[in-house]
Amino acid sequence: MSPKLIFALILFLAAATIIVAQPGGRSDCRTGTSAACHCPRNYKPVCGTNKQT
């Protein structure tokens, strides 16, 4: 593999990790709650002040 391809792959993986780890990312309902959403057992997050999906 070329060094440029390896560098691009590392950047892509780092960006994907940061996006998923942010509040509001995909992992919120895996822990049960997040800062902005309540995540019931059916894993459909209820977000916002009016608690609508």
VENTA-V688248 format. One record per residue. N is the residue number from 1. RES is the residue in one small letter. OMEGA is omega in whole degrees, 0 to 359 (999 if undefined). Layout:
n,res,omega
N,RES,OMEGA
N,RES,OMEGA
//
This chain:
n,res,omega
1,m,179
2,s,179
3,p,180
4,k,179
5,l,178
6,i,179
7,f,179
8,a,179
9,l,178
10,i,178
11,l,179
12,f,180
13,l,178
14,a,179
15,a,179
16,a,179
17,t,180
18,i,181
19,i,182
20,v,183
21,a,182
22,q,172
23,p,184
24,g,177
25,g,184
26,r,188
27,s,185
28,d,186
29,c,176
30,r,179
31,t,178
32,g,179
33,t,172
34,s,181
35,a,186
36,a,189
37,c,168
38,h,184
39,c,179
40,p,185
41,r,181
42,n,175
43,y,172
44,k,185
45,p,176
46,v,190
47,c,173
48,g,183
49,t,179
50,n,177
51,k,176
52,q,179
53,t,999
//
